[in-house]
Amino acid sequence: MEDEIGKKQTHPVIRKCMQHLEIIEANDKTKQIVYMYMKAMENEIIKLREEKVNDPILEYQK
């Protein structure tokens, strides 16, 4: 059950990347580093989207 929740919360691109790391038999440290950077990038994109939505200047231009 926990695995299903984790899959739903993980972006599909991150999940696919992790699957490819399994295929090429990357070690755990490599998987951890790749996941860390991809998750940081996802968080930054989410943050930028939220800033864009909450930007009063953009609201005024509509």
Secondary structure, DSSP 4 states (H G I P E B T S, - for coil): -HHHHHHHHS-HHHHHHHHHHHHTT--HHHHHHHHHHHHHHHHHHHHHHHHHHT-HHHHHH-
